[in-house]
Amino acid sequence: MAQISVYNLEGKEKETIEVPAAFIQTPWNSDLVHQALVTQQANSRNTVAHAKDRSEVRGGGRKPWKQKGTGRARHGSIRSPLWSGGGVTHGPLKDKIYARAINKKMAQKAVFSVLSKKYADKELFVVEGFGGITATTKNVRKALQSFMSGRESIGVIFAKEHAPLQRGVRNMPRTRTIAPTSLNIVDVLTPKKIIIEKDAVKEIIAHYAQVRAAA
């Protein structure tokens, strides 16, 4: 187990809580983080580029001219790749699969490797006191003000009880919300700082086997 500080909305340390060591002490593994990142990006990729081959191009059903006697080169269809408007040879196809696979435990370890590094770099904060905040952009921005500086991007993880506060974050620039039971490498790696509500820490620990095993 390890100790992690809990801050109030004024940015002052209020108390410390005990969390599994894996939550903030998972060693940094750049190769694993890169593998998880590439896998997630590949699996979310939409294949839209598609070039029609000669069988997909409309028209060209009959031979443009007879085989012999015209003095011109022989052709069987105006949809040949040799013709303007014809099919494309070796073009991109929409049925190409870019998906990759990664072990579930490896993906989870990559996430907690990022969280641990952000904690070590003082870029991860556990915060308490969102109970009386209404779900408006103005109020949520004010509540997070103590942890925001300049134009840094921020990721906020609210507990399920305060999920409606996510609406107040949507209009804030460079800010995203992350569900405690849906942590992924892109959402935790992209923001400069991560703010986790105190109750959300419990939900993360209860949901992820990687952390529970280290408890």
Buried (B, 14 or more C-beta within 10 A) or exposed (E): EBEBEBBEBEEEEBEEBEBBEBBBBBEEBEEBBEBBBEBBEBEEEEEEEEEBBBEEBEEBEEEBEEEEEEEEEEBEBBBBEEBEEBBBEEEEEEEEEEEBEBEEEBBBBBBBBBBBBBBEEEBBBBBBBBEEBEBEBEBBBEBBEBBBEEEEEBBBBBBEEBBEBBBBBEEBEBBBBBBBEEBBBBBBBBBBBBBBBBBBBBBBBEBBEBBEEBE
